Amino acid sequence: MTVLPGATREEILQVVRTLGQPDYRAQQIAEWVYRKGARLYDEMTNLPLSLRQALPELLPLRRLEVVRAQRSVDGTVKYLFALADGERVEAVFLPYDDRTSVCISSQVGCAAGCRFCATAQMGFTRNLTAGEMVDEVLSIQQMSGQRISHVVYMGMGEPLWNLQEVIKSVLLLNREVGISQRHITVSTVGVVPAIYELAQHRLQITLAISLHAPSDDLRARIMPVGRKWKVQELIDAARHYTEVTGRKVTFEYLLLRGVNDEPHHAHALARLVKGLVCNVNLIPFNQVETPDGFTRPEPSRVARFRRVLEEAGITVTQRVEKGHDISAACGQLKLETARARA
Ligand code: SAH
C-alpha cells in the first residue's frame, strides 16, 4: 500500500483521482507533507473536510516518532526514531557554517558485519522504506527549524542492499523535498554488482565507497564483504561509476591504529586509486567497543598517512568530526539504549 511520506507525485495523483478530486489536490497534499512536514491530514486546511476524512484510508499518513534526542555542544543533534512497527533507527543533524547536513539510516541494523562498526553488532532486522528514509530528513528539518541542504546515507545499514528504496528516497528528496542530487551522498560497504546497477540510473549523487584497506587480505580481516569482492573489482566498479555518471567518487578510508594506518598502506592505496576521478576521505576510528580492541590513531599518524597520499597527487579530505560528546558514531545511540534496557 502506498503511504505518506513515501508516495510519489503520480501515486498521490492516483488516489486523488480515485476520490473524484481535481488533480491540483495532489500538489497540495505533496506540499503539505514534503515541504511543510504535516503530521496529520487535519493540518491541511486548504483541503475540503470530506477529502481530509477520506484520505487516511487510501493513503495513510504515518510519521516517525522521536524516542530520544541528544544535543552536542557543537550543535550536532542525534535522534533515535521509532518506526511504525516499533523498530528503531538513528539519524544525526549536522550544522556547518555553510550547510546543514543530515546523516540517515537505510536499514534497521546491518548484515555487513564490519569489525569496527557498532551497528554490525546488532545484526540485520529489515530494510527501511523510501518513506521512512525521507521522514528522517523531514522530521529533522522540522525539529531543527533549519532547511536541510545535504543528506548522507551513512547511518545504520547498507544502502546498496536496499537499492530500490534508496533510489526512490533519493528521487523524493530531490523532487519533492527540494534537495539537490549533488548534495546527496550514498555510502556503500562496496556491493560491487549494485554499484553497476546504481550507475545505470545516472543519478547526480556522490557515491562514497568504504574501502578501508588497500589489500584483499587486510580488507577481508576487517570487513567480511572483502571475502566476496576483491579490492580490484571494487576499484573497477568505481571507475565504471565515474565514467557512466561523470561524477567523482569518494573513497572512505577508516584509520585503525597499527592495522591499516602505516605509510606502506598509504602507498598501496595511492597506487590503487591513481588515475581515478576521486578523492580519499580519511576517517580516524571513532572509538566504540569492538571484539578486536581497535584503537584510534593519534593525529601524527593520521598526518603521516595523509602526507603520503598527497605527495602521490591524491586529493585527500578529512571528515570534520562532530558530536563526539554524544557518541554520534554509527549505531552508538541505539546500542546504548538497547543495553540500558537489557
Ligand atoms: N554501510 C555503509 C554506510 C554506513 S557506515 C558503508 O559501509 O559505507 C558510514 C561510514 O562510517 C562507513 O565508511 C563506515 O565504514 C564508517 N564507520 C563505521 N564504524 C565506524 C567507526 N567506529 N568509526 C569511524 N567510522 C566508522
Boltz pocket constraint, residues with backbone or C-beta under 6 A from the ligand:
constraints:
  - pocket:
      binder: B
      contacts: [[A, 112], [A, 114], [A, 116], [A, 117], [A, 118], [A, 153], [A, 154], [A, 155], [A, 156], [A, 157], [A, 158], [A, 159], [A, 187], [A, 188], [A, 189], [A, 190], [A, 208], [A, 209], [A, 210], [A, 252], [A, 254], [A, 283], [A, 284], [A, 285], [A, 286], [A, 287], [A, 288], [A, 329], [A, 330]]
      max_distance: 6.0
